[in-house]
Amino acid sequence: MYFVSLIFLLLFSVRLSFSNGKTSLESQTVQASSLKRTYIPNRFRETWYANKHDKMKITANSVGGNVVGKTYTNFYHGGYKDVTEGVSKHNLVRYKGKSMIILFAKGGSDTTFRVVSRHHHKALYFQQGGGYIYFYRSRATAKRYGNY
């Protein structure tokens, strides 16, 4: 009787350890293939103005305004290697030095954000495609030093 219960206990523990190993292997595969959620750093978060009409609001998890077209949320850490079939379903962010580079879900070219000092004022350098715009923290500064 003792021998039979020992065999059942041994079979149960082997089966349990085998099924746990399979589950952990599957979960590791899913985690490795998924993108990591990211938030926008504090230095970029603010409402920025290019002139009296154009503004951009950047929060921890959104970028919006009439310059980018609409408000984008849910950013994931990644780049072109994470884009499948030419168009991404996610807003992908990567960092290079002090710059933040976003590939928005709509596709297209990289959009670069960098906080710089221009005319002794804090400015957000915004580059998309071949053009760039400087955004400022206040409307008055944007009106005085704005690009257009």
Sequence and secondary structure as in RCSB ss.txt:
>XXXX:A:sequence
MYFVSLIFLLLFSVRLSFSNGKTSLESQTVQASSLKRTYIPNRFRETWYANKHDKMKITANSVGGNVVGKTYTNF
YHGGYKDVTEGVSKHNLVRYKGKSMIILFAKGGSDTTFRVVSRHHHKALYFQQGGGYIYFYRSRATAKRYGNY
>XXXX:A:secstr
 HHHHHHHHHHHHHHHHHHHHHHHHHHHHHHHHS EEE   GGG EEEESSSS EEEE SSEEEETTTSS EE E
EE  GGG  TT  SSEEEEEETTEEEEE TT SS EEEEEEEETTEEEEEEEETTEEEEEESSHHHHHHH   
